[in-house]
């Protein structure tokens, strides 16, 4: 008879980046443009995809000229900046076609 605890302490082989949008980022190319919505952020951000690390679930984007409410970035973010986000925190990913 097996116990609920038989696998306790054993590493699971399940991919940690198991969300739908993580899977979508894995299929994308550097330079692809998106509107992204991040959990806890009140508006979409226009961003250019740089890379996705399936080991850490980190997605890297370059963002230019973000317009945000003063309470989110009170001192601004500059003209262009790098955004690194856990793909599991993405709520929407809208591809932009040039």
Secondary structure, DSSP 8 states (H G I E B T S, - for coil): ---TTTTTT----S-S--SHHHHHHHT--TT-EEEEEETT-SS-EEEEEEEEETTTTEEEEEEES----TTTSTT---SEEEEEEEGGGEEEEEEE--
